[in-house]
Amino acid sequence: MQLVSHQKSLSRHPMPPMRHVPAELDNRTLDNENARRLWAAVLERAILDLQERTTRTEAVAWVSSNRRGVGSFQWICQQLDMDPPSVKQALLAMATSRCLSRRGEMGEESTSEA
């Protein structure tokens, strides 16, 4: 009996259709593309963290690090064919300007309330 109810629950949640993979692509190509997506998502998360007051300090430290091991900012940029110093400069400039604009907004709010 439990097996039947288990089968019913599976039928309510069908698997999404499998993506067609051309025969000429081997697993290494797919693994590489999936890895690039993963590391791009890590970099995207860092960009979001740079914009948030509560996570900015850790994100700045990660981007500023000179570590080159797997998962480091330097390493991820290289995996994504990006120039680490250029990306680092752009991200830190963005974080600094975002921080300064927030301070300005807070200052404007406090002066308008006074």
N, C-alpha and C positions, 0 to 999 in steps of 0.2 A: 504494500500500500504506500509506504513512504516513497518508494522509487517512482511510482506514478505521479505523486504530487511534486516530486523533484523535477520530473520531466515536464510537467505543466509549467513550473516556474521558469524553466529554461526556455520553453516555447514563447513565453511572454516577453522575454528579453533576447531576441535573436541577435546573433553576431552580425556586426556590420559587414557589408560586402568587402571581400578582399580586393585590394588594389591590384590592378594588372601590372605585372612586372615584365618588361621586355626580356626575352630570352638572352639577349646579348649582355645584360647586366649580371654580374656575378655577385655573390654575397658580400665580397669586400667592398664593392662600390656602394651597395645599399647600406652596409655598416658605416662606411665613411660618411655618407649623406646623413644618416641618423645621428652619428656622432657630431657632425657639424651643426645640426639642428639643436642638439642638446647644449653644446657649448655656446651657441648663439643665444639660447634661452638664459643661460647663466649670465652672459654679458648684459642681456636685456634687464634681468633682475637687478644687476648692479646699477644700471642707469636709473631704474625706478628708485632704488635705495638711495642714490645720490640726491634725489629730489625730496626725500622725506627727512624731516628733522630728526626723527628717532633713529634712523638707520644710516644717516649721512656719514658720521664719523668712521664707522666700520667700513663702509663702502669706499671712502677716500683712502683709508689705510690699505685696502686690498688693491685698488687701482694704483696707488703710489708705490707699492712694494716692488722690489727688484727681483723677487723670486722668479725662477724660470721652470719650476717643476710642474707636473701634470696638475691642471686645475688652477694654476696661477693666472693672473691677468695677462702677464707677458706670454705665457704658453697658449692661452685661449686666443689671443690676437693672432699669433702665428698660425694656429690651426685654421683660423678663419681668413687667412691671407690678408691680414690688416697690419699696418705699421704700428707697433705698440707705442712708441713715443708720441706719434701724432694723435692716436686715439686717446692716450692718457692726457695729453694737453687739452684736447677738446672736452673730455669729460670733466676734468678738474675745473676748467674755465666755466663750464655749464653749472657745476655744483657751486662754485664761488658766486657767480652772478645770481643764481637762484637764491642762495643764502642772503646775499646783499639786498635783493629785491624784497624778500620776505621781511628783512629787518626794516626796510623803508616802509613797507605796508604797515607793519606794527607801529612804527613811529608816527605815521600819518594818522592811524586810528587813535593813538593815545593823545595826539595833539588836538584832534577834533573833539575828543571827549572832554578835554580840560576846559 
